[in-house]
Amino acid sequence: MKKTDTMDRIKNFIKCGIIVALLSMTVVGCDDEVKGDSYYTFTGSTVASYCASSESFSVFSELLNDTGLESLLSTYGHYTCFLPDDDAFDRYFASIGRQYADLSDDEKREIVYNHVIKSAATDYLSEHFEEGSLPESNMNDKYVTISYKSDGSGKGLIINVNKSSTIVEKDIEVHNGVIHIIDNVLTSSEEFLLNVLEESGEFAIFAEALRLTHLNDSTERIIDENYVCPYPSGEVRKGEMIFKIPVTKRYGYTLFAEPDEVMRHAGINSIQDLVAYAGKYYGNEDASDYTSRKNALNKFVAYHLLDRQMSTNSFLYNGACTSANFMSERKEYYETMLTFRLMEIKAGNKINTRRDGNFVGIDESRSNLSAVNGFVHTLTSMLVYDEDVMTNDVLNKRIRFDFFNVPPELTNNNIRWQLSGMTDASGYVITNDFCKKHLSFSEETEITMWASDSWTNFEADELKLNGWYDFTLRMLPVPPGSYEIRMGYRQESWRGIAQLFVDNEIQGIPRDLRIAGSDPQVGWIPDTGTSSDAENDKAMHNRGYMKAPASIWTLQGQTTLREKETCLRIVIGQFNFQEYGAHYLRGKNVYAPDQEFHGDYIEIIPTSLLDTEDIY
């Protein structure tokens, strides 16, 4: 995630605060850095003129001219071009049995788009690369994946792009971006997840299970044809401020799959063996109907699926808002397509880590298999939702999640973790039906999505609500049990007063988000490193407040949020959930339309752990 100067971030925040009033008029992993020489040059050329200046790139240059894209790649901007040479095109045409003259204009344009990332702020030098996908999609709206392998000498790494091409020369800086020369033409996958499994040849049993359950049918949506963007340009201007709004609504999926060798190691050699294995964990209801959501095989497969498209470097937040000594403890929770069942992913891409250290791993070298609308990742052991293990071990802890974590639309449409450092807009707005299942709000609600690595937010992202807002967030589901629910926020004078509800039941008196920690109603006292810290924590908790976590870092003073009296957690209440199901947090403005609600993060913790909870 690109980092900018702290003061610039603060200025951006101030500007975003100012535009809230204007909005009332209208809805508007592991770092595998390549070592060695980097071939840094600056030619003074543009992407287009660099291609035209060498006979080695005559085909790509001709593509630019024939499609009219030569003028685009000659203008100022931030373009990252993975540039195939003419030899690469010779191999490409031989592989498809066609010649350049056979290509239609649309096909020519698609080839160019597959090789170019147009960014608002970033030229993707190799120092930005890590195993997985680049943060922004190419001009064909597909993600470019990066992987590494040894060069055989033990002295360096070879960089592969989309697992099909190798970078032969990197980091050629030009006036409007950067060029990486590659040895094969990049193509976009037009296959769905099931096809990727079948073509791999390593997932015969899992592919059969996916087909028998018909869950592959649930992973083949690409675009929501019913979504209508009220601003076809994708931008909303208010005064001097510009906000982006999604022009289309994309779907995406992530599939975790055990290859046949992992199945065999677990004693599974056929689909019948897998059916029996699944029954041990998911019961025998509707045993003869694999398409039933109550069927054990169906549940087994569904727990391997997420309704958001994520490469292996996209599971966890990697920005500046995490304390350095907490990086190895980062974790995220995602609801799987086995409804109301969570998956935990911890730093190192460890799935469902137990107290004894055991976890389900991901084979990085055999993952990030790209489909038209998602990725397949290879597991190193069997993945199941074991009721006892998940309830009493993996999920028996404080579960903290960002507001932006819950709606998959924010991930699938490149909003979550992509807002910090925006230079071409002040943030995003969405329509009130964009995330309706997980985040709904009234027509009177004015919503802004903004982020900054230099502010005091968990994972940088921030949900800002103005007007006579009335919103409802479907929280992450947890196993049945007794829990305390809290909400994190930053106090500011421009915040307002909100009435909070859980499952539409009113929770206490309205909460004034303008009150700082030093107010007697809160009772915040700076830490002293003595036993009095715990005493202050208890006194604050009794008043319905908590200090912010010590694991969240801010560049404001180079400290943790726990040291900021403006950063607080509201204790909403304690609840007894009798079964797996959806639970909702609602916030309603009860003060004034020009005052703001700050949606940052939520915590759900078993009440049995309150006395032993840490400060992180």
N, C-alpha and C positions, 0 to 999 in steps of 0.2 A: 504494500500500500504506500503510495507516494506521500512523502512527508514534506510539508512546507513550513515556512517561517512561522513561529508562534504568534507574532503580532498580526500577521496576515490572517491567521485563523481567527483570532479574537475580533478583528475587524469584520470578517465574514459573518461571525456570530451576531455582532451588533447590527449588521445590515439585515440579517434574517429576522432579528427581533423587531426591527422597524417595519418590515413588510407585513408583519402579522396583521396590523391594522388595515393595510391595503388589501389583504386577501379577503377581508369582510365584504368587499364589493362584489366578488365573483368567485366561484370555486375555481379556482384556477387548477505446516508439517516439517518437515525437516528441510533445511536449506542446503541443497546440494550445489553450492556455488562452484562454477567451473574455475579452476586455477590456471595460471599460465598466461601466455601472451594473449592480448585481447584485440589486436589489430585496430586500435583506435586511429581513425583518420578523419579529417574533415576536408571534403573535396570542394565545397562551395556549390556543388550541384544540388538539384532537387532529385527526388526519386525518379521522376520521368526522364530528366536529362542524363542522369547516371546510366539508365538503361539504354538510352539512345546513343551514348558516347562509345559503346563497346559492341563489337561484332558478336561477342559471346552471348549477348542478351537480345538478339534481333527479334526472336519470336515474341518475347514478352513485350518488347517495345512496339511491335506491330499490333499486338493485342490492345495496348493502350491507345494507339492511334485509331484502330478500327472501331473501338467502343466509345470513343470520345472521352476516355478517362485520363488521357495524357494531360489535359488541362487541369483536372482535379489534382493530380499528383505533381503538378508544377506549382501549385499554390502553397502559401504558407499554411502550416498545420503540424500535426504530430502523426506521422504515418510510419508504421512499422511494416516493412515489406520483406517477406521471405521470397527471395528472387531465384527462380530456377534458370539455369543457363540453357543454351540451345541443345546441348547433349541430353539434358533432362527431358526436354520436349520431344526429342527423337525417340527416347525410350517410352514416353507417354503415348505418342501416336501409334507406335508399334504395338503397345499393349491393348489399345482399344480398336485397332484395325482401321483407323481413319487418318485423314490428312488435315492440315490446317484449313484447306479450302472447303472441307466438309462441315466445318463448325458453323452453327447459326450465331447470330449476334448475341442472343441470350446465353448461349454456351460460352462464348468468348468472354462476356461480362462476368459470368460465374467463375471462370478460371481466375480472372484478375481478383475478384472479390475474395476468393479462397486464400489469396496470398497477402492480403493487405488488412491491417488493423488501423482503423481511423480513430484516434483517441483525442479527447478534449485537452489532455494535459501531459501524456506520457509517451516518450519514445522508449520502446521495450528493448533496451540493451541486454546483453547476456547476464549482467549483474542482477537483473530483475527476474531471471528465470529460476524456477524451482520445479521439482517433479510434480507434474499435474498440468492444469490448464492455466493459460494466461488470464488475468482478471477480466479482460474485455474481449468480446467476440470479434471475429473478422467481419468484413463488410458483407459477407454472405450470412451473417447472423449465426455463425458456428464458432465453437471454441477451438483454439489452437492448443494442442497439448505438447508438453515438453517432457522428454525422458533422457536418461543418461546411461552410458555404458562405458566400461574401461576401454582405453585405446590399445590395450594389449601390452603396452610397455610398462604399465604401472606408474607412468608419469603424468597422466591426464585423463580427461573424460571426453567422450564423443557426445555431442548434443544431437538428439534425434527430435524431429518435429512430426507430430501425428504418427509416430512409430513407423513411418514409411520413408522418411527423408532425413538426410544428415546435413548439418550445417558445415560447409567446407571453408567458409570465411565469415567471420562475425563482426558485428559492431562497426560497420562502415557508416559513419555519421555524415548525413547530407543536410542541406539547408532546412528541409521540412520533415526530418525524421531520421530513421536508421534502416539500413539494409543488412540482411543476413543472406548470403548466397547459399543455396541448397542444391542437392544433387538429384532430387526427384520432384516432379510436379505434385502439389498437394490436391487431394480430392476430398469432397465432403461425403461423409457416410449418409446414405439414404436408407439404411437399414434400421429396423427397430431392435429393441433389446433381445428379443427371442432370436432374431436372425443373427445378431452378433454372437450369441452363445453357440448357435448351430455352426456358424462358419469357423469359429475358433477350433472346434473339434475336441476341446478339453472338458466340455460341460454336458455330455450326452444325457446323463441322468437328470440334472437340474433342468435342462432345456425341455425334457419330456414332462417334468413336473409343471413347469411354467405353462406348457401347452395344454396339459390335461385340466388344469385348474381354470383355464381361460383368463388368468390374470394378465397375460400378455395383451389381451384386449383392453385392459384398463390402463395400459402404459403406452398407447399409440396416439394419444392426443398431442397435437403440436401447437395449434393456435385456437383460441376461443373465438369462433366465428360470430358469436352473439355480442362480443364486446364492441362497443362503439366509443371511440375517443372523441370527446367534445371539441378538442382542438387538434385537427389533423396534422398541423405543423409539428406537434409534439412539444410545443412551448407555450407558456402563458406569461405574458408581460404585464407587470404592475409597476408603473413608474419606471424607475431605472433597473428594477429587478426582473430577472427571468427565472421561471421555474419550468422544469421538464415535467412532462406527463406522458405515460406510456401510450404509444400510438397503437400497439397491438398488445394482446395479453397472451403470453407464451406459457405452455406447460413444459415440464421437464421431470425426469425420473432418474433415480439411482438404484442400481441393482447390485447387491452383494451376493456372490454365488460361490458355492464349493465346487471345485473341479472334481472330476471323477476320481483322481488319486486320493483326495481328502475323503471322499465318500467311502472308497475302499478301505482306507485306514480305520474308518468307523464301522466297518463290517457291512457297508451298503454297496451291493453290486448290481442292483436292478431297481426299477421303479417300485416293485413290490416291497423290496427291502426298505426303501425310503418311506413308503406308506406306513409300514410297521414302526419304523423309527419315529416318525412324526406322531403316531398315536400315543407313544409313551409320554409325550409332553402336552398334547393338545386334545386328548380324548378320542372317543369313537362316535361322536354325533355325526349324523348324515354320512356314515362311512362309505356308502356306495356312490355318493354324489360329490365328485371332486370340485365341482363348480360352486358348491355351497360355501358360504363364508363361515359356516360352522364346522366344516370338514377339516380334519387334522392336516392333510396335505396342503389344503388351501391356506390354512393358518401358517403352516411352515413357510410356504413361499411368500405369503404376504408380509411376514416379519422381515424378509430380506429386501423389501422394497420401500423406498422413500419417494414421496411425490414432489421431489425437487431435484434438479440436475446439479450434481456436485462432483468435481474431480477430487482426487485424494488430497490436494492442497487447499480445498475449499470447505472442509468440515469445521475448521476452527478459526477464530479471529486471530490475525497475525499483526495487528497494528500496535500503536504506541500506548494504548490505554490498559496495559497489563503490567503489573509490577514484575521486574526482572527476575526476582527470586520465586515467582509463581508461574513462570512459563511452562514448566514441566507438569504443572497441575491443571492446566487449562482443560476444560471439558465442555461439551455441548450435548444437549438432549434433543432428539428428533422423534416425533411421532411417526411410526411406521404405517404401512398400509394395512397392517393388522390393527384395526381400529382400537384406539385408547391404549396402545402398548408402546412404551418408549424404548429407544435405543440410546445408550450413552457412548459417545466417542471421546476419548481422552487423547492428550498430546502423545504423539508417536503413532497415531491412528490405531489406538487400542480400543476395541469394541467390548463394552460390558466388563470392565475390569473389576475383579473381585478383591476382597480384602487380602486374600492370600497371594495376590499378584497375578493370578491367571487371567487371561483375556483371549478374545478371538482376534487374530491378527489379519492384516491385509498384505498380500504379496505385491509390493509396489511395482516390481518389474513386469507383472502380468495384469496390471490394473489400468485404469483410464482407457478402457476399450470403448471407443466412441460410437454411439448410435446417433441417429438423426435428432433425437430429443433427450439424450441422456448418456450415462456412462455405466459400464460394467466393471466391478472390482472383484478381484480374486481373493477368497478367504483361505486362511491357512489351517483352520479347524472348523468344526461344525458350529453353526449359529442357531440357537433356539431361545425362545422366551420360556425359561424355566421359572415357573411361578414362585417356587420357594427361594431360589437364588436371587431373582430380580427383586422380590418384595422385601426380603430380609437382609440382603447384602448390597447388590449393585445400586438399587434405588432407595435404599434406606439411609438417606443422607439429605443434606440441604440441596435442593435443586434450584439453581438460579438461571434465569433465562431472560434474554433481551426481548422487548416488545417486538422487534423486527424478526426474531427467531420464529415466531408462531406462524404467520401467513406464508405458505410456500411461494406465493406470487411474488413476494419481495426478493426472493432468491432467484426464481426463474426469469425475472425481468430485470436482473442486474441492478437492483436497488440496494439490497442489504450489503453492507461493507464496501460499497462503491461510491458513497457520497462524499467521503472525506477528501478534501483537496480539489473539489470540483472548481473549474475555472470558467466554464461556459454557462453556468446556472447557479442559483442560490439554493437549490434543493429540488425535491420532487413533490408533486401533488398527485393524488389519485382520486378517482370517482368513488362514490360510496358503495358501488357494487363490485369494485375491483377485487377485494379480498373478503367478500361478504360472509363466507363460512367462518372465517377466523377473526375478522376485524370489520365490524359494521358501525356505521355512524349516521346520524340524522342529516337531513338536507341542510339544517342550520349550522352544522359543524364545518368549520374551516380547518383543513388539515394540511400540515407541512411536514415533510420528512427531510431531515437535515443531519449533518454529522461533522465532527471535527476531532482530530487526534489531540488538539490542544485545549479542548474543553474538559469538562469533568463528567463524561458519560461512560457508562459501561459499554465497551466495544464500540465507542465513538458515536454510534447512531442515536438519534433522538426523534421522538414523535412529539410534534407540537400541535396542540388543538386550541382553536379560538372560536369566537362566536358563541352562540348558545349551544355549546357542544353537548352531545349525548352519545357516547360511544360504548361499544361492548367488545371486549377482547376474549376470545375463547382460549383459556390458559392451557398450558401443556397438561395432559392427563397424568395422574399418578395412581398407584395402586390403592385399593380401599384402606382406610386408616384415619387416624387423627392427625391433623396438620395445623400449623400456623402459616398464614399467608401475609406477606409484606410487599410493599412497593417502594422502590428506590426513586429518588428525584433530587433535583438541585433547587434550593430556595432562591427566589429572585423577587424583586419588587414588582415585576410585571406578571408574576404568576397570579392565579386567582384562587377561588374557593370551590372545592368540588365535593359533591356527595358521592361516596363510594358504595357500591353494591357487590355482593357475591351471590351468584345464581339468583339475581334479581331481588335478593333480600337486603334491605338497607343495613349498613354497617356503621353504627354510631353516628356522631354528629358530623357535619361537613368539615372537611380538612382544609385548612388555610395554608396554601403552599408558599405564602410570603414570609412565614415565620422562620427565622434562622435558629440554629442550634442553641445560641446563647440566651434565647428567650426562656423565661422561667417555666413556660409550658412544656419546653423540651428538656432543658437542664443539661445541655452538652458542656462537658469540661475537657480540655485537652489532656491527652494521655501523659502520664508521668513515669510510666514504667514500673509502677508499684501496684500493690493490691487495690489501691483506690480506683484504678481503671475498671476493674470488674464491678466494683460497687457502683460506679457511675453508669456502667452499662445496664446494670440491673434497675437502677432508679429511672433511667430513661425508658427502659422497656415497660416499666410499670405505668409510665405516662403515655405509652403508645408510640414510642419512637426508638430508633437505634442509630448509632453511628454508621456511616457507610463502610463497606468492606475494605480491609487493608490490602487486598489483592488487586484493586483497581488503581491505576497510576494516572497522574495528570502532569502535564508539562507546566501547569501553573504552579510554580514554586517547587517543581521537581519533587513531588511527594505523593502519598497515597490519599485516596478520598477520605479515609478514616480521620485524617488530620485536618479536614475541612469542615468547619461548622455549618457551611452552606449545603453540605451533602449529607442527606439523611435517608433513613428508611422509615416508612410508616408501618406500624403493626396494624394490619386491617382487622385481624381476628383469628380465632381458632375454630376449626370445622372438622366434623366427622363425616367422611365420605364412605358410604356403605357398600358401594360397588364401583366397578370401572365405568366411567362416563365422562361427559363433557361438563366442565365447570367454567363459569364466566365471571370476569371482572368488568363492572360497568362504572363509568364515571360521568357525572352530570354537572354542568355548570349551574351554580346557584348564586352567582355574584354579579358578574358584569360581562358583556360580550367582548370587551377589549382586553380581558385578562386571560392568561394562558394556562393550559394544563401541560405538564411536562411528563411524558411517558418514556421511562428509561428501562427499568428491569423489574422483574417480579421474583420473589423467592417463595418456595413452598418447602417447609421443613417438618418432619415428624415431631410431634410435641414431646415424644420420649427423648429427643436429643437436645432439647432446649438448655438443659443444665450443663451440657458438656460441649456446647457449640464453640468453635474457635472464632477469631476475629476476622478471618479471611473470607 
